[in-house]
Amino acid sequence: MDPGRTIGQLARDAGVNVETVRYYERRGLLCRPRRASGWRRYDDDHLRTLRFIRRAQGLGFSLAEVEGLLALRSSSSPRVCARVRAAAEARVADVEARLRDLEALRRALLEVVQRCPADGPGEACPILKALAAPEGGCCQ
């Protein structure tokens, strides 16, 4: 019979640190295991849950959203998949908005970089001037 993993072994297998495991336990994302011989022993379900949390966070879900996804995972409601899909679509919309913002930032940076002759004193540098411009200047 497998006695399970220690918290250190679980953390290592999941690719997180021990404090992360403890934090998830405090938040209620990961259930605390029963003690065996005075030691907490974590099973494969704990490892699967930790990996689920990491993957969900890697896809941009907040811990509050992960908590909801974990609850849905064990739900027998026929609309679970639709709710999970809606959450994923919201993440996609967020990523697309961030991409638009990053593209606008890229264009603004390229604009000032292209105007910079790369020589001359600081007071003549168009990049420094753009950074010092009032709100609504060239970089907004």
KEMI-771248 format. One line per field, with one value per residue (C-alpha): residue number from 1; residue in three letters; x, y, z. Coordinates in nm, 2 decimals. Layout:
BEGIN
pos <- (NUM ...) .
code <- (ALA ...) .
c1 <- (X ...) .
c2 <- (Y ...) .
c3 <- (Z ...) .
***
This chain:
BEGIN
pos <- (1 2 3 4 5 6 7 8 9 10 11 12 13 14 15 16 17 18 19 20 21 22 23 24 25 26 27 28 29 30 31 32 33 34 35 36 37 38 39 40 41 42 43 44 45 46 47 48 49 50 51 52 53 54 55 56 57 58 59 60 61 62 63 64 65 66 67 68 69 70 71 72 73 74 75 76 77 78 79 80 81 82 83 84 85 86 87 88 89 90 91 92 93 94 95 96 97 98 99 100 101 102 103 104 105 106 107 108 109 110 111 112 113 114 115 116 117 118 119 120 121 122 123 124 125 126 127 128 129 130 131 132 133 134 135 136 137 138 139 140) .
code <- (MET ASP PRO GLY ARG THR ILE GLY GLN LEU ALA ARG ASP ALA GLY VAL ASN VAL GLU THR VAL ARG TYR TYR GLU ARG ARG GLY LEU LEU CYS ARG PRO ARG ARG ALA SER GLY TRP ARG ARG TYR ASP ASP ASP HIS LEU ARG THR LEU ARG PHE ILE ARG ARG ALA GLN GLY LEU GLY PHE SER LEU ALA GLU VAL GLU GLY LEU LEU ALA LEU ARG SER SER SER SER PRO ARG VAL CYS ALA ARG VAL ARG ALA ALA ALA GLU ALA ARG VAL ALA ASP VAL GLU ALA ARG LEU ARG ASP LEU GLU ALA LEU ARG ARG ALA LEU LEU GLU VAL VAL GLN ARG CYS PRO ALA ASP GLY PRO GLY GLU ALA CYS PRO ILE LEU LYS ALA LEU ALA ALA PRO GLU GLY GLY CYS CYS GLN) .
c1 <- (0.00 0.13 0.17 0.13 0.35 0.49 0.42 0.77 0.73 0.39 0.53 0.82 0.60 0.36 0.64 0.55 0.70 0.57 0.44 0.22 0.07 0.00 -0.15 -0.38 -0.49 -0.56 -0.76 -0.96 -0.84 -0.66 -0.81 -0.59 -0.51 -0.57 -0.27 -0.11 0.14 0.15 0.24 0.02 0.02 -0.10 -0.24 -0.27 -0.59 -0.40 -0.13 -0.40 -0.57 -0.24 -0.16 -0.52 -0.46 -0.13 -0.27 -0.57 -0.34 -0.12 -0.42 -0.49 -0.76 -0.74 -0.74 -1.10 -1.19 -0.99 -1.19 -1.51 -1.36 -1.27 -1.62 -1.76 -1.53 -1.72 -2.07 -2.32 -2.51 -2.58 -2.47 -2.12 -1.95 -2.13 -2.03 -1.67 -1.67 -1.81 -1.53 -1.27 -1.43 -1.40 -1.03 -0.99 -1.16 -0.92 -0.62 -0.74 -0.78 -0.43 -0.30 -0.47 -0.31 0.03 0.00 -0.08 0.22 0.44 0.33 0.39 0.74 0.82 0.71 0.95 1.23 1.21 1.23 1.55 1.87 2.06 2.32 2.30 2.25 1.98 1.78 1.74 1.64 1.29 1.23 1.31 1.09 0.80 0.84 0.83 0.53 0.20 -0.08 -0.22 0.12 0.26 0.27 -0.10) .
c2 <- (0.00 0.34 0.56 0.87 1.17 1.42 1.78 1.82 1.53 1.66 2.01 1.87 1.64 1.93 2.18 2.42 2.51 2.39 2.73 2.72 2.39 2.54 2.86 2.65 2.46 2.78 2.91 2.59 2.50 2.19 1.98 1.90 1.52 1.31 1.24 0.90 0.83 1.20 1.30 1.45 1.22 1.34 1.11 1.13 1.33 1.61 1.60 1.61 1.91 2.10 2.03 2.15 2.47 2.54 2.47 2.69 2.97 2.92 2.99 3.32 3.21 3.39 3.18 3.28 3.15 2.84 2.78 2.80 2.56 2.31 2.32 2.27 1.97 1.76 1.89 1.67 1.96 1.92 2.28 2.25 2.24 2.55 2.74 2.63 2.73 3.07 3.12 3.02 3.25 3.54 3.45 3.46 3.80 3.92 3.80 3.97 4.30 4.26 4.19 4.51 4.71 4.56 4.63 5.00 5.01 4.86 5.12 5.40 5.27 5.22 5.58 5.73 5.49 5.57 5.95 5.90 5.97 5.77 6.05 6.38 6.52 6.40 6.73 6.66 6.29 6.24 5.94 6.13 6.42 6.18 6.03 6.38 6.49 6.57 6.31 6.26 6.32 6.10 5.78 5.76) .
c3 <- (0.00 -0.10 0.20 -0.01 -0.06 0.19 0.13 -0.01 -0.25 -0.36 -0.42 -0.62 -0.83 -0.91 -0.98 -0.70 -0.37 -0.03 0.06 -0.25 -0.14 0.21 0.05 -0.16 0.14 0.34 0.04 0.02 -0.33 -0.20 0.08 0.37 0.39 0.69 0.90 0.89 1.18 1.26 0.90 0.63 0.33 -0.01 -0.27 -0.65 -0.63 -0.45 -0.73 -1.00 -0.83 -0.80 -1.17 -1.26 -1.07 -1.24 -1.58 -1.52 -1.39 -1.70 -1.91 -1.73 -1.48 -1.14 -0.83 -0.77 -1.11 -1.05 -0.74 -0.94 -1.20 -0.93 -0.80 -1.15 -1.21 -0.96 -1.05 -1.22 -1.36 -1.74 -1.80 -1.66 -1.99 -2.11 -1.79 -1.83 -2.20 -2.11 -1.86 -2.12 -2.38 -2.12 -2.09 -2.47 -2.48 -2.21 -2.40 -2.72 -2.53 -2.39 -2.74 -2.87 -2.59 -2.65 -3.03 -2.95 -2.71 -2.98 -3.24 -2.99 -2.91 -3.28 -3.35 -3.10 -3.19 -3.55 -3.48 -3.27 -3.46 -3.19 -3.14 -2.97 -2.63 -2.39 -2.42 -2.80 -2.77 -2.90 -2.68 -2.37 -2.49 -2.56 -2.21 -2.06 -2.27 -2.09 -2.09 -2.44 -2.60 -2.88 -2.67 -2.57) .
***
